[in-house]
Amino acid sequence: MSTPEPYPPRKPLSQSLLGGEEPDPRFTLANERTFLAWIRTALALLGGGIAVETFAGDALGPQLRLIVTLTLLALSILVSVGACQRWLAVERALRHRRALPLPLPAPLLALSCCLAALVLVGLFWPRWHG
């Protein structure tokens, strides 16, 4: 029975960004799927910002519509950047056999969404019960 051949060496840029040894490909692919899930979330936020600007019309005043739109677009940017940083941090941890970093973007996104929902409920509550 033959031993598996080692992976070919990485290119210098990859090696300088990631370092360490090649992890089990299943872990790398799982990390990539998680990254893509964060990117889908960023795209949903981007689409939400575009939808608010395009379809909110009279439901929100012009200034409030701009604030909501820019907030959603900013969250989209933050989630995209956070996804990339998280992917790199997890990949490095896997390659150096260290504990995985805490998922900081998750609680920040959850708090942001809760805050946005509370603000919108506060804005629309008088219309619903007025």
DOTORVEX-17072 format. One record per residue (C-alpha): x, y, z. Coordinates in Angstrom, 3 decimals, padded with zeros to 6 digits. Layout:
N
X|Y|Z
...
***
This chain:
130
000.000|000.000|000.000
001.498|003.314|-001.016
001.520|006.458|001.074
-000.302|009.462|-000.366
001.883|011.994|-002.088
002.242|015.348|-000.329
000.457|018.348|-001.730
002.464|020.424|-004.205
003.957|023.574|-002.680
001.759|026.664|-002.608
002.584|029.788|-004.530
004.530|032.442|-002.552
001.515|034.780|-002.112
-000.659|031.965|-000.760
002.085|030.782|001.531
002.701|034.285|002.898
-001.028|034.868|003.503
-001.821|031.483|005.020
001.390|029.733|006.097
001.312|026.470|007.987
000.490|023.016|006.673
-002.334|021.979|004.376
-005.376|021.023|006.472
-007.868|018.315|005.581
-009.619|019.604|002.419
-013.021|019.047|004.053
-012.259|021.738|006.629
-011.058|024.168|003.985
-014.197|023.549|001.927
-016.413|024.018|004.998
-014.639|027.308|005.689
-015.285|028.335|002.088
-019.002|027.463|002.372
-019.244|029.599|005.493
-017.542|032.464|003.657
-020.041|032.141|000.813
-022.932|032.199|003.299
-021.620|035.500|004.673
-021.318|036.839|001.129
-024.955|035.852|000.457
-025.920|037.797|003.565
-023.969|040.810|002.301
-025.728|040.542|-001.064
-029.116|040.386|000.684
-028.269|043.554|002.616
-027.152|045.219|-000.605
-030.407|044.188|-002.284
-032.353|045.467|000.715
-030.665|048.847|000.459
-031.475|049.058|-003.229
-035.076|047.951|-002.580
-035.609|050.574|000.130
-034.289|053.322|-002.118
-036.294|052.126|-005.098
-039.613|051.058|-003.572
-040.031|052.801|-000.195
-041.618|055.816|-001.872
-043.995|057.565|000.525
-043.614|054.988|003.299
-040.473|056.759|004.483
-039.507|060.392|004.215
-036.583|061.213|001.927
-034.081|061.686|004.772
-035.138|058.550|006.617
-035.107|056.542|003.384
-031.551|057.730|002.733
-030.475|056.791|006.266
-031.992|053.304|006.011
-030.517|052.784|002.538
-027.031|053.905|003.559
-027.189|051.813|006.737
-028.044|048.679|004.750
-025.317|049.405|002.220
-022.768|050.033|004.989
-023.749|046.765|006.684
-023.282|045.001|003.353
-019.759|046.379|003.086
-018.938|045.472|006.698
-020.256|041.922|006.299
-018.237|041.465|003.092
-015.029|042.682|004.722
-015.755|040.662|007.873
-016.369|037.537|005.770
-012.991|037.870|004.101
-011.172|038.515|007.377
-012.966|035.610|009.046
-012.147|033.246|006.176
-008.446|034.144|006.416
-008.394|033.853|010.212
-010.081|030.434|010.199
-007.886|029.165|007.359
-004.755|030.272|009.229
-006.002|028.649|012.438
-006.641|025.377|010.592
-003.192|025.443|008.995
-001.400|026.189|012.284
-003.579|023.825|014.362
-004.835|026.609|016.626
-008.263|027.184|018.120
-010.733|028.826|015.765
-011.313|032.568|016.304
-014.582|033.838|017.715
-017.129|034.786|015.042
-017.277|038.535|015.727
-019.375|039.448|012.647
-022.286|037.230|013.771
-023.244|039.065|016.987
-022.592|042.454|015.375
-024.905|041.630|012.482
-027.560|040.258|014.826
-027.468|043.395|016.988
-027.608|045.634|013.923
-030.628|043.798|012.542
-032.404|043.958|015.911
-031.724|047.670|016.191
-032.972|048.281|012.639
-036.141|046.289|013.294
-036.821|048.212|016.514
-036.348|051.535|014.735
-038.716|050.521|011.940
-041.342|049.255|014.381
-041.062|052.558|016.266
-041.538|054.488|013.025
-044.497|052.490|011.764
-046.275|051.869|015.086
-048.132|055.211|015.028
-049.363|054.488|011.493
-050.650|051.072|012.501
-052.370|052.263|015.695
-053.048|055.911|014.948
***
